[in-house]
Amino acid sequence: MGKEVDYQNRDRFIQLGIAISTLRRIRGLSQEKLAEKAGISRSLLSNIEAPNMAYSFSLNVFYNIADALEIEPEKLIKASVFPETVIKK
């Protein structure tokens, strides 16, 4: 975790962090609450969500976050605009 991100993946990690942050806020969760539900530290979640910072993290952490946000992992990875079915959980 936290390894340097390859240049070609930088924007992907940034976009994923923004999607996680956005959906967390839509769900009405603080970073502390989401981190607790996902079984990770708040500082790790903060690094993942930090805008303009590409932070590498494991698939295990990604799946835990997706589960905590009640979204299928493939929808979270593709997220740029959330459909109504995701927002209204």
C-alpha positions as CSV (number, residue, x, y, z in Angstrom):
1,M,0.0,0.0,0.0
2,G,1.1,3.5,-0.7
3,K,3.6,2.5,-3.4
4,E,4.4,4.9,-6.1
5,V,1.7,4.8,-8.9
6,D,2.8,4.3,-12.5
7,Y,2.3,7.4,-14.6
8,Q,-0.3,5.8,-16.8
9,N,-2.4,4.9,-13.7
10,R,-2.1,8.2,-11.9
11,D,-5.3,9.7,-13.2
12,R,-7.2,6.4,-12.5
13,F,-6.2,6.4,-8.8
14,I,-7.1,10.1,-8.5
15,Q,-10.5,9.5,-10.2
16,L,-11.2,6.5,-8.0
17,G,-10.4,8.5,-4.8
18,I,-12.7,11.3,-5.9
19,A,-15.5,8.8,-6.6
20,I,-15.1,7.2,-3.2
21,S,-15.1,10.6,-1.5
22,T,-18.2,11.7,-3.5
23,L,-20.2,8.6,-2.7
24,R,-19.1,8.7,0.9
25,R,-20.6,12.1,1.2
26,I,-23.8,11.2,-0.7
27,R,-24.2,8.3,1.8
28,G,-23.8,10.8,4.7
29,L,-20.7,9.1,6.1
30,S,-17.7,10.8,7.7
31,Q,-14.2,9.5,6.8
32,E,-14.1,8.1,10.3
33,K,-17.3,6.1,9.9
34,L,-16.5,4.8,6.4
35,A,-13.0,3.8,7.5
36,E,-14.5,1.9,10.5
37,K,-17.0,0.1,8.3
38,A,-14.3,-0.8,5.8
39,G,-11.8,-1.9,8.5
40,I,-9.1,0.6,7.5
41,S,-7.6,3.6,9.2
42,R,-9.0,7.1,8.7
43,S,-5.6,8.2,7.6
44,L,-5.5,5.6,4.8
45,L,-8.9,6.7,3.6
46,S,-7.8,10.3,3.7
47,N,-4.8,9.5,1.5
48,I,-7.0,7.6,-0.9
49,E,-9.5,10.4,-1.2
50,A,-7.0,13.3,-1.4
51,P,-7.6,15.2,-4.5
52,N,-4.7,15.5,-7.0
53,M,-2.8,12.7,-5.1
54,A,-2.5,9.3,-6.6
55,Y,-2.3,6.8,-3.7
56,S,-1.9,3.1,-4.5
57,F,-3.9,0.7,-2.3
58,S,-4.7,-3.0,-2.4
59,L,-7.6,-4.7,-3.9
60,N,-8.5,-6.0,-0.5
61,V,-8.9,-2.4,0.7
62,F,-10.8,-1.5,-2.5
63,Y,-13.3,-4.3,-1.9
64,N,-13.7,-3.4,1.7
65,I,-14.5,0.2,0.8
66,A,-17.0,-0.8,-1.9
67,D,-18.8,-3.1,0.5
68,A,-18.9,-0.4,3.2
69,L,-20.4,2.0,0.6
70,E,-22.9,-0.7,-0.5
71,I,-21.8,-0.6,-4.2
72,E,-20.6,-3.3,-6.5
73,P,-16.8,-2.9,-7.0
74,E,-17.2,-2.7,-10.8
75,K,-19.6,0.2,-10.5
76,L,-17.3,2.0,-8.2
77,I,-14.3,1.5,-10.6
78,K,-16.4,2.9,-13.5
79,A,-17.9,5.7,-11.6
80,S,-17.7,9.2,-12.9
81,V,-21.3,10.1,-12.6
82,F,-23.5,8.1,-10.3
83,P,-26.8,6.8,-11.6
84,E,-29.9,7.2,-9.4
85,T,-29.8,3.5,-8.3
86,V,-26.4,4.1,-6.6
87,I,-27.4,7.5,-5.0
88,K,-30.7,6.3,-3.5
89,K,-29.4,3.3,-1.5
